[in-house]
Amino acid sequence: MTNLTSLTIRQALDGLKKKDFTATELTEAHIKASEAARHLNCYITETFDHARKQAKESDARYASGRAGLLDGVPIAMKDLYCTEGIQTTAASKILEGFKPPYESTVSGNMFRDGAVMLGKANLDEFAMGSSNTTSAYGNVINPWRSEAEPDKQLVPGGSSGGSAAAVAARIAMGATGTDTGGSIRQPAAFCGITGIKPTYGRCSRFGIIAFASSLDQAGPFARTVEDCALLLQSMAGYDPKDSTSVDRPVPEYFKAVGQSVKGLKVGVPKEYRVEGANPEILALWDKGVAMMKDAGAEIVDVSLPHTKYALQTYYVIAPAECSSNLARYDGVRFGLRENTDNGNLNDMYEATRNAGFGKEVKRRILIGTYVLSAGYYDAYYNKARRVRKLIWQDFINAYQKCDVLLTPTAPTPAFAIGENTADPVTMYLNDIFTIPASMAGMPGMSLPVGLSADGLPLGLQLLGKPFEEETVFKAAGALEKAANFTALPQSLMDKAA
Ligand code: GLN
């Protein structure tokens, strides 16, 4: 039998349909691979028995000709998605032991379509971070190593680091992530895989633990553009339980992959050529532009003049929303409670929140509370909201001239674990290319396009107009074909040899 863990989702679905193998065999192969890769710490909770049960049910559906869009496909679920009866932690101590009594809409959609869940994937605590080092359950290790320093362990990016590392390490065929300021696109770039954040409102946020509600959006990771399209098709859709979910039909996204980009207008925003940028990243960007041109696209120069304020604005709005969203963790309703001897309720709140939240989460709550305080609300929060509108307007203006934008995904390749942690601002800079589209609610996809001199994956980002994910998939399909990225993490090459 072929190596089941190296198949794409599309290949696996074809194989299942043809009865080349069963969903149970496919799941067992991924469980075995997951066990062998435990050192990467991709999962906070493994749900292998649950996966076996789901695979068995999937096999029954194949036998009776009732298989769904993702039937039998083993995936990792970011541990920010509430899964009924299965521990959901948001990588925080404060939610340890929390078993949601309900299912998130997106995970429910995927199970409806037959997906098999291998485990709850590790992440930065409450999705706050860019390196998966703020998790209360330990950091995730990127399966890639640099050729120059092969002993150094690298971060998978964040916050959806466990999801991205699992897909890159071939222990899951796909995964869910969430992206508030880049948490799907940046880890996809660091791990050499594809990931898409759809338009805000495309996927329901119901049952996804909230970080910054006006920015949070669900999306998938996979190893090909087409696989991402299949996953998104299952995840997306209107949900009356989320007032910001948008009632539009979900297209068959995979049909856009492989379509010609002849005449497609690809915008190149000059403001993304930031001073002091990594020359390797800039060279890759130029290469990507040339690839799109060769494929028949028309390249246009565009300007997004407020890009330089996006990061600052994000770090006012996201903490403001997080301070409000995280107020609910008080020791009464969910998870952890620190009892104090004096019977004082306020002391219990304080002790619980102090013990339950990590440093980065506390930092954000403090910033958020400050920018929302009566004296500073106008100076910071309201001003940030106004700048956000200008950032959105930049995109609308640019999209008068082009259909998609092409930019780098991240300013560097994956860095070492422990690097960039002393100074939070250096860490925040990692999202410089992903945050503007988050602020504007636009869809964005990252895909691997090349390797650094050290042999680490580098990604490019395609941004699209609201609800035009199909155009993003079409452009991404063309770029994927031209880039022909086939490199594998060192550990997998050793195995293949
Ligand atoms: N790295 C960004 C942050 O720390 C974005 C995180 C995300 O998209 N969830 O807030």
Residues whose N, C-alpha, C, O or C-beta is under 5 A from the ligand:
A	BS01	LIG	A127 M128 G129 S130 G158 S159 T178 D179 T180 G181 G182 S183 D431
